[in-house]
């Protein structure tokens, strides 16, 4: 009945669960037109908006639902999720505690336990939150916490741990073991994984991600899907809703041997994948969103692996290999991974990366509102990559170059930028006036911006990957300070492959010195640009990337077959 608000609410909720949040909003609006004071309709609309990343709007509807029904547990918990996304961690914790007071359950306890700041106010604050994480998870373990549907009950992976600049192996492993104990069904096994022989024919490789579209993951995945030798491999692209139809998504769909749209329930997705009888299931990212994180606990292929999409160890017992590159790792790097580390050889990047195209005609820096005669130091990374340790380097660059300007990009949510501005006001107050903020730039505007700046500053503890490749395509020098972990060595590896070491710093002081020399010395900067443009071909569309992944897939399938 189109006049029943309950019917529209039910349809809206179903659409959100199926990955069609935009369509779901229409049904919730229809329900509210019929019944403006419907708390479930406001809550459902909030969930749809949250799924679409429209968090401020979502919060307004959760607040309206709670004004109507102050004891509405789901609305309080959902508002906590939206607050967490925006980096409002204190408000998120308050919402979760309120929901817990109304209806105690272990899912809410996990939400509280795994809260981490998006933009830490200091290194000490970051470490305090990590300690709280450890203590809270230990308490859940002692209490024998239980979950039935962790994707919806917890609703997050340990995403922000990767940005702390620390080895997360022990913490990730402990967390994964706790989830196993809380929800043993996560360890489900596909029937074909218990067989001693594999099916005849090409090796079946499945590439799985929610981001097989216009996204950093899509950019780094498409080449491998398209170029694997079809005489030896059959390629499956496993995509999660919402399914996109952008150009990159269409490329991946057209180049996979099979394109599979997975259902959004764990049990149904496991069954769907099991029927494919894959030899290798290659997660393009684990930790960026909850569904693939919890799906990865199951044994769905004899070989399961992950790589640099979200470059942190998973701690998950059924994740067999972490694929990396000898140019990205230190000698004892295995200690960073719960998975077996498999090193590809002598690659500038772990992606068959299509060369980014520069606009035919570059816009001048004034088109962005940037000063024509200043030295522009751009750091275009997402704001949660700005570790508190980085602030001193940024401040010292501006102090050493009075004509310098630091160019940053606003965050996904306004509050992220507010948090970083507040931190800068404490850590670099004397040069804060020379920090320039630009709105999010996309496509040609982004790479154009990189091209008209003098130097790009790499975030030390979690480097750029796509961003560094785009900067090098434009010839823009990138200053980098390699750390011990892979995610702090991507740009170092690219430079090593190009045979350029001028921009690789030994320590924070050297980082500042190199950046300022590039920013203030036009001839040095021009020479670097020429050398980068001359050498950068080794980073793009390198067939050896394909060959090295083919070597990996072949070797590990042989090992898995021998082990039975």
N, C-alpha and C positions, 0 to 999 in steps of 0.2 A: 504494500500500500504506500504510494508516494507521499501520503499525508501523515504517515507514522514516523515521528522523529527517531524512534528506536530502530526502525529498519535502516534509515540512513546512517545511524551511528554504527550499526553492525557491519554494514557494507563498507563504510569508511575504515573501520578497524581492520577488516579483512584485506582491503586494498593496501593499507600501510604495511601489514605483515607480508604481503606478496611483493613489496617493492614498488608499489604504484602510489606513492604518497601524494603526488600532485593531484591525481585523480581523486584520491581520498578526501582532500581538502574540500572539494565541491560538495560532497555528501555531508560533511560536518557543518558546512555553512548552511546547507539546506535544512539540516536538523535544527540549527540555531534560529533560522527564520521561523520555523514552526514552534520552537520552544526555547526562547532566549535564555532562560534560566536553567538549562540542562547542564549540570556539572559533567556528566559523561561526555556530552558533545564538546564542551570546552576542553576537557582533558584529551579527547581523541584528536581534536584539531591541533592542540599543543604537540601531541606526538607526531602528527604528520609534518608540522612545521619544523620540529626538531630533526626529523629525518632529512628534511630539505636544507638543513643548516641555517634556518631562520630563527635563531635561538631567542632573540629579544621578543619577537612576536609570540613564540611558544610560551615564554615565561608569563606574558600577559594573560594568556588563556588558562594556564595552570593557576595563576592567582585568582582569576575569575571563578574557576571551578572550586577552589578552596574557600572563596568568599561565600559561595552558595552552600558548600558542604565542607566545613572545617575538618571533618574526620575522613576525608577522601584520601586514603593511603596512596593509591596509585598516582594521584595528581601531585602529592608531596614528593614522592620518589622521582617521578618524571621531571619535576621542576629541579630537583637536585642534579639530574643528568644534564639539563640545559645550562645550569649554573656552572657545572664542571667544564663543559665545552667552552664556555666563555672565559674560563680562568678564574671564576669567582669561587674559590675553593672553600672559603669560610661559609659562604651562603649555601654551597652544595652540602657541606657537612651538616649544617643546621637542618636542611630539608630531609636528609636521610635519617637524622636522629629523631625528628618529629614523626616520620613514617614508622620508625622502629618502635617508638613509644606507643603508637596506635596499634601496630600489628607486628610483633617481633618475628623476624624470619632471617635465615642465614644469608639469603641473597642480598638483603640490605646491609648486613654486616660485612659482606665481601665488598660491596660498593664503598663503604666507609674505609675499609682496610686498604683498598687500592687507590685511594685518592692521592694524587700527586700534583704539585703546582705546575701550571703551564709555563709561567715565567717566574722562576725563583727570585726572591728579593736579594739573595746572597748565597754564597756557597754554603755557609753554615746552615741557612734555612733549608737548602736542598738536602743536606745530609741529615738534618733533623726529620724531614719527611721520609727519607729512606729508612731511618731507624724506626719510625712509627710504623711504616709498612711492614718491616720485619717482625716487630712486636705483635702487631695486629694479626698477621697471618699465623704466627705461632699460637696465639690465643685461639684462633679458629680451629687449628689442628688439635689442640688439647681438648677442645669442646666437642670434637667429632662433628663438625659442621657438615650439612648435607645440602645438595642441590639436585634438582631434577632437569632443569633446562638452563644451563649457565649462560647461554647467549642472551636470553631475555632476563634472567634473574640478576646476573652481574652486568652484562652488557658492555664490557670493555676488556681490552687486553692491556698489557703493561707498557703502553706506547711510550710514555715519557721517560722511562728508565734509560732508554738508549741515548738520551741527550745529556746525561750526567757526566759523561767522560770517564766512567768507571767500568770495570769488568763485572758484568752482571750474571756470570755463569751460575754461581751458587744461588743467588737470589731467584733467578728464573727457574732453576731446577727445583728448588724448594717449593716455589709457587705451583709449578706443574704437578708435583707430587701431591700437594694439598688438593688440587682440583681433581686428580685421579681418585683420591680417597673420598672426596665429597660427592663425586658423580662417577662411579665405576663404569657406567655405560659409555663413557667417553672413549674407552679403550676397545671399542667394537672392532672386530676383524672381518674383512671381506673373505668369502669362502675361497677364492682363487689364490689368496696369499698363503693358504695352508697346504696347497698342492706342491708336490716335489718337482714337477716339470712345468715349464711355461708353454703357452700355445706356440705353434710354428708361425713363421712370418716375421715381418718387420717389428722392431721394438716399438711398443706403444708408449708414447710419452704424453702425459697430460699436463698442460700449463693452467694453473688455477689462480684466479684473483678476482676481486670485486672491481678492479681498476683497469680492465682491458679496454681502455677507451682513451680519450684525450686527457692524459694524466702521465706523471713521470713513470709509473709502472708500465703503462701502455707503450710509451716511447722506448723503454729498455727491453720490452718483450717482443715487439712486432718482428724485428729482424730475425730472431731465432726461430719463431714460428714459421716465418716465410722461407727460410733458407736451409733448414735441416734436410739432409739427403733423403728423399722419399723412397729410394730403393732400400734404405736401411731402417727408416723410421716412419711411423704413422703418428701424426700430430693431432692432438685433441686440445681445443681451447675451451676451458670450463669457466663460464662467466656467471657471476652472481648479480641479482637485481640490485639497483635498477639498471636495466639493460639500456645502453646508450646506442644511438645511431649516428654518432659523429664520424668524421672521416677516418680517424684512426681505428675506431671500433669496427667500421666496415672493412678496413684493410685486414684486420686480424680475422674477422669472420670469413672473408673470402680466401684467405691463405691457409687456414687450418683445414685438415682433412675432415674433421668433424667439429662443429661448434655446438656446445651444449649449454643450455640455460638451466642452471641448477635451481631446485626448489630452495626455499629459505628456512626450512626446518632441518635440524641436524640429521635426524634419523632418515628422512626422505632423501637428503643430499647424499648421505653415505650409501644408501641402497642404489641410487642413481649412478654414482661413480663406480661402485662395485661391479655393476653389470658391464662396464666397459672393459674389465679385466686388464687394467693398465699394468705395464711393467714398471714404469716410473711415474710418480706423481710429483711434479715440480711446483712447489708453492712460490709464487713470484714475490710474495711478502707475507710475513707472519708477524703480527703485533700491531698492524695499522688499524685493524678493526676486529671485533670479537668473533665473527662467524668463522673465518678461516683459522683463527687461533684455536678455537675449541674443536673444529673439524680435524685439525692436524693431530689430535690425540689418537684418532682411530688409525688402524692399519688398513689402508685402502689400496696399497700397491706394495709389491715386494721391496721396492726402493722408493723412499720418500726423502725429498731434499728441499733445501731452501738456499737462497743466496742473498745478494746485497740489496734487494728491494726495500727491506727495513733491516739494516745491517747490524743485527744483534742476535746472539744465540737465543734459542727458544726454551731450552730446558726440558723439552718434550721427549719422552723416551722413544716414541715411534718415529721421530725425525732422525733419519740415518746420517745424512751428510749436510754439511754446510760447504757450498761451492764458493771458493775464493780464488785468488790470483797471487802468484808469488811476488808480484810488484806491490801488492797491497798489505802484505803480512810481515811481521817480524819473525825471528827464528823460532821462538817457542809459542807461536800463536795458538796452537792446539789448546793451551790452557784457558783460552777465552771462550771455548765452545763446548757445549754438551754433546753436540753432534761430532761425527768424525770429519775433520777438516780435509777437504780435497782441493788441492791447488792446481789450477790451470797455469799455464806457463807463458810468461813474457807478453802479457796483454796490457794495453793501455787502459782498457776498460772491459768490464764483464758483459758488455752489451754489443751486439752488432748494431751500431748506432748510426742512423741515417744523418748525414751531414745537415745541420740546421742551415736554412736559407736566410741570408740577409736581405732586407728590403732593397729593391733596385735603387731607390734614392733614400739616403739616410736623412731623417729629421735632425735638425740641430738641437743642441742641449737646451736652448732657450724655449723650444716647443714644450719641454717638460717643466718650464718655470725655473730652470737651473741657471746659475750665473755663467756667462760666457767665458770669463777670464779666471775663474777659480780652478784650483786643482781638485778634481772630483774623485773621491774614494768611495766606491759603491760596495755595499754589502747587501745584496738583494735576497738573502735567505729568509725563509719563514722565521718568525720571531722566536719560536721556542728553541731554535738552534743557538741563540745568543746566551752562551754559558756565562755566569757571573765573572769568571776569570778573564773573559774577553774584554770587559769594560776598560780595564787599565790600558790595554793595547790601543783600543780605539781613542781613548783620551790622550794618550801620549803621541799618537800620530797627529792629532789636531794641534797639540801644544808645540810639536816640532815644526809644523807647517802652518804659519798664520794665515796663509791663503787657501788652506785646505777646507773642504766641506765633506762631511760624511753623509752619503745618500742612502737612505733606508726606505723600505717598502712597508706600507701599513699592513697590519695583520688581518687574518680572516675575520676576526671580531674586533670591534673598537677597543674593548677592554684589554686585549693583549697589548696594544700600543700604549695604553694608559699605564699598564704595569711596567713596561720597559722604560717609559719616560720617567716614571717615579724612581726607578732604580738608577737611571742616568743622573737624575737630579742629586742623588747621593754620591755617585761614584765619579762623575765628571762634570760637576756643576759649572766650572769655569769655562768650559768650551761647549756647553749645551746649546748655545745660540747658533752654533755652526753645524748642528745636526739637522739635515733637511729630510722631510718625510714626503714621499710620493704615494699616490693611490696605487692599488694593484695594477700591474701592467701585464698584458697578455699578448701572445703571438709575436707579430712583427714589432710591436711597440716595446716588448721586453728586450729582445735581442738588439734592437736599435739603441735602447738605453745603455746596454752593456757596451756597445761600440763607441758611444760618445763620451763615456767616462774614461778617466785616465788609468785607473787601476781598480781591480776587484779584490776585496778582502775576503779570504776564505774563513769561515767559522771553524776554529781549531778542533773542537772535540767531535764535530759531526760535519764533515766537509760537504760541499756541493758535489753532485754527480752530474745530473742534467745541466745544472747551472754552470759548472766549470766547463763542460763540453761546449755549451753555447758561447761562453766567453772566449774560449780558444778558437771557435769558428769565426768569431769577430776579430780575433787578433788581440784581444784585451789581456794584458798580463794579470795573473792571479797570484797574490802572495799567500803562501800556505805554511803552516807550522805542523808537520806531521806528528802524530801521537802514537801510542803503542797499539791502539785498536784499529781494526780495518776501517771503521767509519771516520777515522781521523787521518786516513792515508790515501784517499781516492785521488786527490789532486797531485799528491806526491808521485803516485804511480803513473799518472798521465805525463807528468814532466819527465819521469825516468824513461818512459817509452819515447818521448820526443827528444831526449838527450839534452835537456835544458835544466840547469840547476840554480840559475841566478835568483829565482824567486822562492826558493825553499829555505825557510828560516831554521836556525839551530835552536833558538829560544825566543821568548817574548820580546826581548830587547832587539834581537836581530830582525824579527818580524817588523817592528816599528821602523828600524833603519832601512830595510829593503823597500817598504811601502813608501816612505818619504822620498827615497832616492828616485823611485819610479815617478812619483807624483810631481817632483820638482825639477827633474832633469829631462828635458824634452828629447835630447839626443839618445839618452839611455832608453827612454820609453819607446822611442821610434825603432831603435835597434831590436828591442825585445819583441815588439809587434811584428817586425819583419821575420825574425827567427821563428816565432810561433806560427805565423801564417805559412812559412816555408815547411815546417815540420808537422803541422797538425793533421796531415792526411793519415798518419798512422793510427789516429783515434777514431776514424770514421769508416764504416762499412768494411771492416777488416775481416776477411774470410777466415783468418786464423781463429777468431772468436768462435765461429761455427764449428770449425774442425776440433777445437779443444773441448767444446761441449759434447760433440759427437764422441770424442775419446772417453769422456766421463761417462756418458750414458752406456756406452758399450762395455767398458770395464766393470762398472758396478752391477750391471745386469748379469754379466758372466759370474761375478762373485756371488750374487744372490742365488743364481741357479745352482752353483756348485754347493752352496750351503743348504739348498733345498728349503 
